[in-house]
Amino acid sequence: MAGTMGIHIREMVLADYDKVYQLWSGIEGFGIRSIDDSREGVERFLKRNPTTSVVAEQNGRIVGTILCGHDGRTGFFYHVCVAKSYRNRGVGHRMAHFAMLALQEEGINKVSLVAFKRNTVGNEFWHNVGWTERSDMNYYDFVLNEENITRFNEG
C-alpha cells in the first residue's frame, strides 16, 4: 500500500514522457490519442505551456499527471490521472492545486476540464474536491485530423 510520503509534485518536462506514457497506458479507461499524445504532441504542448503541467513522482516513478495549459483566458486540465495504488491519498488534489497556482501566476482566473461520463472515479474526485459540473452548456468537437485516433485502455 503506497502512502504519500516522499511524493514530489513538480512541473512536467519532456524527459518525463516515457514514464508518463507508461502511467497513461496502465490506467483503465484512459484515452490516448495517436498524435496529440505522441512524444512530439506532448513536446508541442509543453513548449506552449512550459510551467503548468504537473507530475507526481516517488522514487523516480511517475505516479500522477496533469497536462495543463491555457489560452490566455481559461486554463484547461487534460490527462489527469493517478496510479491506482496511489489514489485516495491526496495526490490528485495536490497536483491540481500545483497546476492551479501555476495558472494563477500566469494571470489565469478560471480552469476547466472534461471528464467522460463513464469515468466514475474521475467524476467522483472532481465533485468531492469542490468542482462544479456544468449543465448549462454543450460541449462540441470538430475533428481536424482523422488520423488522431483515441484508443481507450481496456481493463
Backbone as ProteinMPNN parsed JSONL, in Angstrom:
{"seq_chain_A": "MAGTMGIHIREMVLADYDKVYQLWSGIEGFGIRSIDDSREGVERFLKRNPTTSVVAEQNGRIVGTILCGHDGRTGFFYHVCVAKSYRNRGVGHRMAHFAMLALQEEGINKVSLVAFKRNTVGNEFWHNVGWTERSDMNYYDFVLNEENITRFNEG", "coords_chain_A": {"N_chain_A": [[0.844, -1.181, 0.0], [0.696, 2.087, -0.97], [1.831, 5.143, 0.357], [1.717, 8.73, 0.843], [4.089, 9.766, 1.543], [7.122, 11.124, 0.617], [6.309, 11.699, -1.973], [6.72, 13.74, -4.636], [5.606, 16.717, -6.045], [5.782, 18.301, -9.099], [6.749, 20.446, -11.911], [6.038, 19.152, -15.125], [8.338, 17.852, -17.476], [9.733, 17.329, -20.761], [11.494, 15.166, -20.627], [10.227, 13.444, -18.91], [8.476, 12.026, -20.413], [8.45, 9.196, -21.306], [7.972, 7.739, -18.916], [5.592, 8.94, -18.122], [3.9, 8.241, -20.252], [3.918, 5.506, -19.885], [2.533, 5.356, -17.44], [0.006, 6.424, -18.265], [-0.719, 4.398, -20.041], [-1.322, 2.321, -18.351], [-3.642, 2.944, -17.011], [-6.897, 2.112, -16.471], [-9.492, 2.547, -18.796], [-8.498, 4.92, -19.744], [-7.971, 7.343, -22.254], [-5.886, 7.512, -25.044], [-4.459, 9.534, -27.429], [-3.413, 9.144, -30.791], [-1.766, 11.035, -32.134], [-1.738, 13.537, -30.676], [-0.897, 12.668, -28.148], [1.52, 11.556, -28.621], [5.143, 11.541, -28.384], [6.031, 13.8, -29.783], [3.674, 15.321, -29.911], [3.169, 15.841, -27.179], [5.485, 17.212, -26.59], [5.104, 19.547, -28.118], [2.874, 20.587, -26.771], [3.998, 21.055, -24.198], [5.944, 22.954, -24.835], [4.358, 25.11, -25.496], [3.09, 25.494, -23.09], [4.946, 25.811, -20.715], [5.173, 25.816, -17.872], [3.001, 24.807, -16.492], [2.049, 22.152, -16.563], [1.984, 19.041, -14.758], [3.614, 16.583, -12.717], [3.435, 13.83, -10.442], [5.75, 12.309, -8.419], [7.486, 9.522, -7.135], [10.283, 8.123, -5.753], [11.559, 8.115, -8.289], [9.564, 7.139, -9.911], [6.812, 7.941, -11.918], [3.729, 8.764, -10.704], [1.45, 10.158, -11.069], [-0.277, 12.534, -13.191], [-0.938, 15.702, -14.757], [-1.764, 17.241, -17.66], [-1.602, 20.534, -18.359], [-2.749, 23.58, -19.553], [-3.292, 26.829, -21.088], [-5.338, 29.323, -22.749], [-4.824, 31.957, -22.56], [-6.931, 33.018, -21.328], [-8.639, 31.052, -20.09], [-7.787, 28.24, -18.143], [-6.977, 24.796, -18.797], [-7.393, 21.411, -17.951], [-5.985, 18.366, -18.821], [-5.727, 14.845, -19.231], [-5.642, 14.0, -16.499], [-4.535, 11.972, -14.048], [-3.977, 9.366, -11.634], [-1.94, 6.807, -10.455], [-3.399, 3.686, -9.672], [-2.784, 2.495, -7.144], [-2.065, 4.698, -5.674], [-4.192, 6.331, -5.275], [-6.764, 8.21, -3.524], [-5.256, 9.405, -1.561], [-4.604, 12.016, -1.58], [-2.962, 12.812, -3.678], [-3.91, 13.53, -6.274], [-5.34, 15.838, -5.612], [-3.271, 17.489, -4.635], [-1.734, 17.735, -6.972], [-3.562, 19.075, -8.665], [-3.874, 21.482, -7.247], [-1.245, 22.508, -7.413], [-1.042, 22.906, -10.197], [-3.11, 24.77, -10.559], [-2.169, 26.962, -9.089], [0.056, 27.572, -10.681], [-1.273, 28.395, -13.004], [-2.596, 30.675, -11.994], [-0.368, 32.285, -11.482], [0.227, 32.981, -14.05], [-1.744, 34.721, -14.638], [-4.261, 33.648, -15.061], [-7.645, 33.059, -14.376], [-9.601, 31.121, -14.211], [-10.341, 27.656, -14.512], [-10.934, 24.779, -16.488], [-12.194, 21.477, -17.255], [-12.653, 18.337, -18.939], [-14.469, 15.489, -18.217], [-15.054, 12.233, -19.027], [-18.307, 10.84, -19.126], [-18.517, 8.176, -18.39], [-16.411, 7.875, -16.712], [-16.29, 7.168, -13.76], [-14.684, 7.229, -11.415], [-13.073, 9.521, -11.82], [-15.046, 11.558, -12.112], [-16.27, 11.436, -9.587], [-14.087, 12.2, -7.999], [-13.612, 14.926, -8.847], [-16.027, 16.118, -8.117], [-15.93, 15.724, -5.33], [-13.78, 17.356, -4.562], [-14.735, 19.859, -4.853], [-15.323, 20.966, -7.376], [-17.484, 22.274, -9.918], [-20.013, 20.772, -11.712], [-20.995, 21.462, -14.979], [-24.111, 22.165, -16.354], [-25.264, 23.845, -18.018], [-24.384, 24.205, -20.563], [-23.302, 23.011, -23.786], [-20.896, 20.745, -25.054], [-18.796, 20.77, -27.794], [-17.109, 19.2, -30.529], [-14.906, 19.363, -33.335], [-13.349, 17.49, -35.616], [-10.178, 17.89, -36.876], [-8.178, 16.35, -37.877], [-8.339, 13.274, -38.921], [-6.616, 11.18, -38.432], [-5.791, 11.306, -35.854], [-6.413, 9.367, -33.638], [-8.265, 8.229, -30.822], [-7.457, 5.866, -28.445], [-8.795, 3.735, -26.082], [-7.796, 2.457, -22.965], [-8.442, -0.774, -22.093], [-9.805, -2.606, -19.378]], "CA_chain_A": [[0.0, 0.0, 0.0], [1.528, 3.269, -1.113], [1.43, 6.355, 1.06], [2.111, 9.942, 0.126], [5.422, 10.159, 1.99], [8.125, 11.117, -0.438], [5.769, 12.02, -3.29], [7.114, 15.093, -5.016], [4.798, 17.304, -7.103], [6.643, 19.248, -9.808], [6.442, 20.686, -13.316], [6.38, 18.094, -16.072], [9.264, 18.189, -18.548], [9.697, 16.319, -21.814], [12.256, 13.989, -20.194], [9.306, 12.571, -18.188], [7.489, 11.462, -21.342], [8.348, 7.728, -21.322], [7.337, 7.302, -17.667], [4.215, 9.437, -18.162], [3.173, 7.397, -21.199], [3.757, 4.203, -19.221], [1.422, 5.52, -16.488], [-1.227, 6.542, -19.04], [-1.036, 3.093, -20.639], [-1.778, 1.398, -17.324], [-4.865, 3.432, -16.371], [-8.09, 1.543, -17.108], [-10.428, 3.505, -19.361], [-7.787, 6.131, -20.154], [-7.903, 7.523, -23.698], [-4.609, 8.024, -25.54], [-4.561, 9.931, -28.835], [-2.26, 8.703, -31.569], [-0.887, 12.151, -32.486], [-1.612, 14.502, -29.575], [-0.219, 12.077, -27.002], [2.843, 11.064, -29.016], [6.227, 12.361, -27.829], [6.037, 15.075, -30.495], [2.49, 16.064, -29.489], [3.374, 16.313, -25.81], [6.538, 18.236, -26.663], [4.453, 20.759, -28.624], [2.045, 21.092, -25.682], [4.86, 21.575, -23.139], [6.588, 24.183, -25.315], [3.344, 26.168, -25.414], [2.702, 25.606, -21.677], [6.14, 25.245, -20.062], [5.22, 25.837, -16.409], [1.712, 24.483, -15.876], [1.78, 20.713, -16.491], [2.417, 18.538, -13.446], [3.745, 15.153, -12.413], [3.688, 13.38, -9.068], [6.837, 11.345, -8.559], [8.02, 8.912, -5.92], [11.433, 7.248, -6.012], [11.81, 8.042, -9.726], [8.381, 6.614, -10.616], [5.718, 8.889, -12.109], [2.506, 8.142, -10.172], [0.315, 11.003, -11.407], [-0.011, 13.578, -14.178], [-1.931, 16.615, -15.314], [-1.361, 18.15, -18.718], [-2.334, 21.758, -18.055], [-2.391, 24.721, -20.378], [-4.319, 27.872, -21.139], [-5.442, 30.09, -23.985], [-4.719, 33.348, -22.183], [-8.163, 33.387, -20.624], [-9.093, 29.921, -19.286], [-6.91, 27.09, -18.053], [-7.588, 23.507, -19.122], [-6.733, 20.199, -17.471], [-6.088, 17.18, -19.669], [-4.994, 13.654, -18.788], [-5.468, 13.959, -15.053], [-4.613, 10.585, -13.583], [-3.131, 8.917, -10.538], [-1.825, 5.345, -10.429], [-4.449, 3.125, -8.812], [-2.317, 2.262, -5.772], [-1.791, 5.984, -5.022], [-5.433, 7.102, -5.193], [-7.375, 8.457, -2.214], [-4.201, 9.803, -0.627], [-4.334, 13.442, -1.757], [-2.041, 13.088, -4.778], [-4.634, 14.279, -7.302], [-5.65, 17.161, -5.063], [-2.01, 18.249, -4.598], [-1.36, 18.081, -8.354], [-4.491, 20.101, -9.157], [-3.523, 22.726, -6.566], [0.016, 22.958, -8.011], [-1.34, 23.411, -11.543], [-3.94, 25.978, -10.443], [-1.265, 28.053, -8.694], [0.841, 27.934, -11.868], [-2.167, 29.175, -13.862], [-2.786, 31.987, -11.377], [0.862, 33.048, -11.695], [0.191, 33.453, -15.431], [-2.881, 35.618, -14.771], [-5.458, 32.905, -15.443], [-8.57, 33.112, -13.249], [-10.603, 30.052, -14.286], [-9.825, 26.426, -15.111], [-11.972, 23.834, -16.888], [-11.749, 20.154, -17.689], [-13.682, 17.438, -19.44], [-14.395, 14.128, -17.689], [-16.018, 11.377, -19.705], [-19.396, 10.441, -18.234], [-18.282, 6.823, -17.889], [-15.265, 7.933, -15.804], [-16.888, 7.282, -12.432], [-13.66, 7.609, -10.44], [-12.716, 10.919, -12.056], [-16.181, 12.428, -11.802], [-16.413, 11.471, -8.132], [-12.979, 13.005, -7.48], [-13.817, 16.363, -9.088], [-17.151, 16.528, -7.28], [-15.516, 15.729, -3.929], [-12.828, 18.44, -4.266], [-15.406, 21.139, -4.952], [-15.54, 21.48, -8.726], [-18.888, 22.345, -10.285], [-20.387, 20.201, -13.012], [-21.79, 22.412, -15.757], [-25.222, 21.592, -17.106], [-25.834, 24.957, -18.759], [-23.741, 24.354, -21.86], [-22.975, 21.811, -24.544], [-19.506, 20.637, -25.468], [-18.738, 20.353, -29.199], [-15.812, 18.931, -31.158], [-14.82, 19.223, -34.78], [-12.079, 16.816, -35.841], [-9.393, 18.456, -37.97], [-7.241, 15.347, -38.37], [-8.938, 11.957, -38.675], [-5.581, 10.231, -38.037], [-5.559, 11.475, -34.427], [-7.372, 8.403, -33.087], [-8.194, 7.95, -29.383], [-7.538, 4.462, -28.043], [-9.085, 3.635, -24.649], [-7.237, 1.29, -22.298], [-9.485, -1.678, -21.576], [-9.394, -3.248, -18.122]], "C_chain_A": [[0.884, 1.238, 0.0], [0.964, 4.415, -0.295], [1.819, 7.566, 0.237], [3.467, 10.442, 0.585], [6.374, 10.073, 0.813], [7.587, 11.364, -1.832], [6.028, 13.489, -3.562], [6.229, 15.551, -6.179], [5.661, 18.373, -7.765], [6.16, 19.45, -11.236], [6.854, 19.474, -14.147], [7.346, 18.655, -17.115], [9.26, 17.052, -19.566], [10.457, 15.053, -21.428], [11.383, 13.0, -19.408], [8.443, 11.733, -19.123], [7.364, 9.939, -21.253], [7.639, 7.202, -20.073], [5.873, 7.745, -17.615], [3.377, 8.555, -19.073], [2.936, 6.006, -20.611], [2.61, 4.267, -18.212], [0.105, 5.571, -17.239], [-1.68, 5.184, -19.565], [-1.578, 2.099, -19.628], [-3.061, 1.818, -16.629], [-6.08, 2.907, -17.14], [-9.039, 2.648, -17.56], [-9.8, 4.78, -19.879], [-7.697, 6.191, -21.672], [-6.595, 8.154, -24.117], [-4.749, 8.303, -27.031], [-3.264, 9.631, -29.568], [-1.292, 9.833, -31.899], [-0.663, 13.072, -31.287], [-0.812, 13.957, -28.405], [1.092, 11.387, -27.367], [3.901, 11.96, -28.361], [6.21, 13.757, -28.47], [4.845, 15.939, -30.08], [2.635, 16.637, -28.097], [4.465, 17.379, -25.776], [5.953, 19.577, -27.119], [3.617, 21.408, -27.51], [2.913, 21.73, -24.594], [5.598, 22.841, -23.566], [5.622, 25.361, -25.215], [2.972, 26.484, -23.963], [3.844, 25.09, -20.797], [6.092, 25.141, -18.549], [3.975, 25.277, -15.729], [1.383, 22.995, -15.802], [2.527, 20.118, -15.3], [2.62, 17.031, -13.475], [3.877, 14.978, -10.905], [4.685, 12.242, -9.192], [7.232, 10.813, -7.184], [9.104, 7.929, -6.31], [11.666, 7.037, -7.507], [10.649, 7.517, -10.546], [7.324, 7.71, -10.714], [4.432, 8.185, -11.694], [1.262, 8.988, -10.439], [0.711, 12.069, -12.409], [-1.224, 14.486, -14.364], [-1.243, 17.371, -16.44], [-2.223, 19.384, -18.511], [-1.825, 22.876, -18.938], [-3.488, 25.759, -20.333], [-4.26, 28.598, -22.472], [-5.31, 31.587, -23.737], [-5.911, 33.822, -21.375], [-8.605, 32.302, -19.64], [-8.039, 28.826, -19.306], [-7.686, 25.823, -18.354], [-6.736, 22.387, -18.553], [-7.027, 19.077, -18.463], [-5.311, 16.053, -18.988], [-4.641, 13.694, -17.304], [-5.585, 12.5, -14.628], [-3.632, 10.345, -12.451], [-3.118, 7.394, -10.595], [-2.766, 4.792, -9.365], [-3.995, 2.965, -7.362], [-2.001, 3.542, -5.017], [-3.048, 6.836, -4.869], [-5.934, 7.199, -3.759], [-6.34, 8.774, -1.14], [-3.8, 11.261, -0.818], [-3.426, 13.799, -2.914], [-2.723, 13.927, -5.858], [-4.94, 15.697, -6.851], [-4.4, 18.04, -5.056], [-1.575, 18.654, -6.003], [-2.248, 19.193, -8.893], [-4.164, 21.455, -8.537], [-2.256, 23.331, -7.175], [-0.248, 23.59, -9.381], [-2.165, 24.7, -11.482], [-3.11, 27.175, -9.991], [-0.423, 28.516, -9.864], [0.0, 28.763, -12.834], [-2.369, 30.578, -13.296], [-1.56, 32.873, -11.576], [0.938, 33.604, -13.117], [-1.035, 34.33, -15.7], [-4.173, 34.955, -15.201], [-6.356, 32.764, -14.215], [-9.617, 32.007, -13.236], [-9.939, 28.84, -14.936], [-10.993, 25.476, -15.366], [-11.347, 22.487, -17.215], [-12.948, 19.401, -18.231], [-13.432, 16.075, -18.798], [-15.468, 13.312, -18.407], [-17.065, 10.906, -18.703], [-19.161, 9.06, -17.634], [-17.102, 6.749, -16.922], [-15.765, 8.191, -14.382], [-15.883, 7.777, -11.405], [-13.311, 9.087, -10.59], [-13.837, 11.873, -11.698], [-16.41, 12.535, -10.302], [-15.324, 12.336, -7.499], [-13.265, 14.494, -7.633], [-14.977, 16.898, -8.258], [-16.703, 16.687, -5.82], [-14.535, 16.843, -3.58], [-13.413, 19.811, -4.603], [-15.586, 21.734, -6.336], [-17.031, 21.396, -9.057], [-19.108, 21.736, -11.656], [-21.305, 21.192, -13.725], [-22.904, 21.665, -16.489], [-25.864, 22.658, -18.002], [-25.215, 25.155, -20.139], [-23.526, 23.0, -22.503], [-21.518, 21.879, -24.954], [-19.488, 20.098, -26.888], [-17.3, 20.132, -29.624], [-15.965, 18.982, -32.661], [-13.434, 18.672, -35.063], [-11.399, 17.4, -37.078], [-8.437, 17.449, -38.575], [-7.764, 13.97, -37.973], [-7.908, 10.91, -38.229], [-5.261, 10.3, -36.544], [-6.604, 10.661, -33.658], [-7.169, 8.252, -31.582], [-8.4, 6.467, -29.157], [-7.75, 4.43, -26.538], [-8.481, 2.345, -24.11], [-8.378, 0.468, -21.722], [-8.938, -2.404, -20.359], [-9.372, -4.727, -18.187]], "O_chain_A": [[1.726, 1.406, 0.882], [-0.249, 4.628, -0.264], [2.205, 7.442, -0.925], [3.954, 11.448, 0.068], [6.419, 9.067, 0.105], [8.339, 11.249, -2.799], [5.603, 14.363, -2.806], [6.115, 14.851, -7.185], [6.207, 19.246, -7.089], [5.283, 18.732, -11.717], [7.888, 18.855, -13.897], [7.191, 19.785, -17.576], [8.83, 15.941, -19.259], [10.087, 13.964, -21.868], [11.761, 11.838, -19.255], [7.75, 10.821, -18.67], [6.246, 9.438, -21.133], [6.795, 6.311, -20.17], [5.017, 7.011, -17.123], [2.268, 8.162, -18.712], [1.88, 5.406, -20.817], [1.803, 3.34, -18.132], [-0.826, 4.843, -16.896], [-2.866, 4.858, -19.539], [-2.232, 1.128, -20.009], [-3.53, 1.111, -15.737], [-6.265, 3.222, -18.315], [-9.348, 3.566, -16.8], [-10.504, 5.642, -20.405], [-7.379, 5.189, -22.311], [-6.224, 9.212, -23.609], [-5.114, 7.416, -27.804], [-2.169, 9.835, -29.044], [-0.085, 9.596, -31.938], [0.48, 13.353, -30.925], [-0.114, 14.716, -27.733], [1.702, 10.717, -26.534], [3.571, 13.025, -27.839], [6.358, 14.766, -27.781], [4.986, 17.151, -29.915], [2.269, 17.787, -27.853], [4.371, 18.342, -25.014], [6.281, 20.621, -26.556], [3.649, 22.626, -27.33], [2.603, 22.821, -24.117], [5.851, 23.714, -22.735], [6.026, 26.477, -24.889], [2.585, 27.61, -23.648], [3.712, 24.026, -20.191], [6.913, 24.425, -17.975], [3.903, 25.272, -14.501], [0.502, 22.613, -15.032], [3.569, 20.628, -14.888], [1.901, 16.302, -14.159], [4.363, 15.86, -10.197], [4.487, 11.318, -9.98], [7.3, 11.558, -6.207], [8.873, 7.014, -7.101], [11.937, 5.919, -7.945], [10.746, 7.457, -11.771], [6.979, 8.335, -9.712], [4.078, 7.145, -12.249], [0.152, 8.594, -10.082], [1.874, 12.466, -12.483], [-2.369, 14.084, -14.156], [-0.251, 18.064, -16.21], [-3.45, 19.286, -18.491], [-0.619, 23.093, -19.056], [-4.488, 25.598, -19.634], [-3.284, 28.506, -23.215], [-5.644, 32.394, -24.604], [-5.889, 34.913, -20.804], [-8.911, 32.6, -18.486], [-7.467, 28.519, -20.352], [-8.905, 25.776, -18.187], [-5.509, 22.409, -18.659], [-8.167, 18.873, -18.881], [-4.351, 16.301, -18.258], [-3.499, 13.455, -16.912], [-6.623, 11.871, -14.832], [-2.61, 11.02, -12.326], [-4.163, 6.765, -10.764], [-2.907, 5.369, -8.287], [-4.756, 3.272, -6.444], [-1.694, 3.485, -3.826], [-2.966, 7.961, -4.375], [-5.583, 6.39, -2.9], [-6.525, 8.453, 0.034], [-2.781, 11.701, -0.287], [-3.14, 14.978, -3.123], [-2.166, 14.93, -6.306], [-4.81, 16.644, -7.627], [-4.466, 19.21, -5.431], [-1.104, 19.771, -6.213], [-1.759, 20.143, -9.504], [-4.177, 22.47, -9.233], [-2.203, 24.536, -7.424], [0.257, 24.671, -9.684], [-1.938, 25.619, -12.269], [-3.329, 28.289, -10.466], [-0.202, 29.715, -10.033], [0.497, 29.725, -13.42], [-2.319, 31.56, -14.037], [-1.693, 34.074, -11.812], [1.636, 34.588, -13.361], [-1.332, 34.646, -16.852], [-5.092, 35.634, -15.66], [-5.886, 32.393, -13.139], [-10.447, 31.965, -12.327], [-9.079, 28.985, -15.805], [-11.92, 25.384, -14.562], [-10.139, 22.373, -17.422], [-14.099, 19.78, -18.012], [-12.312, 15.566, -18.832], [-16.646, 13.668, -18.391], [-16.737, 10.607, -17.555], [-19.56, 8.8, -16.499], [-16.82, 5.685, -16.371], [-15.667, 9.308, -13.874], [-16.201, 8.657, -10.605], [-13.258, 9.82, -9.603], [-13.602, 12.892, -11.047], [-16.714, 13.617, -9.8], [-15.593, 13.11, -6.581], [-13.173, 15.246, -6.663], [-14.91, 18.018, -7.751], [-17.054, 17.665, -5.159], [-14.457, 17.245, -2.419], [-12.69, 20.807, -4.639], [-15.967, 22.899, -6.458], [-17.745, 20.542, -8.531], [-18.474, 22.129, -12.636], [-22.267, 21.694, -13.144], [-22.659, 20.659, -17.156], [-26.874, 22.405, -18.659], [-25.486, 26.152, -20.808], [-23.566, 21.967, -21.834], [-20.977, 22.962, -25.173], [-20.105, 19.068, -27.161], [-16.386, 20.798, -29.138], [-17.031, 18.68, -33.198], [-12.438, 19.335, -34.773], [-11.96, 17.406, -38.173], [-7.931, 17.665, -39.677], [-7.641, 13.559, -36.819], [-8.286, 9.863, -37.703], [-4.541, 9.448, -36.026], [-7.555, 11.212, -33.103], [-6.034, 8.158, -31.115], [-9.382, 5.882, -29.614], [-6.975, 5.028, -25.791], [-8.628, 1.279, -24.707], [-9.186, 0.977, -20.945], [-7.764, -2.769, -20.311], [-9.044, -5.384, -17.198]]}, "name": "protein", "num_of_chains": 1, "seq": "MAGTMGIHIREMVLADYDKVYQLWSGIEGFGIRSIDDSREGVERFLKRNPTTSVVAEQNGRIVGTILCGHDGRTGFFYHVCVAKSYRNRGVGHRMAHFAMLALQEEGINKVSLVAFKRNTVGNEFWHNVGWTERSDMNYYDFVLNEENITRFNEG"}
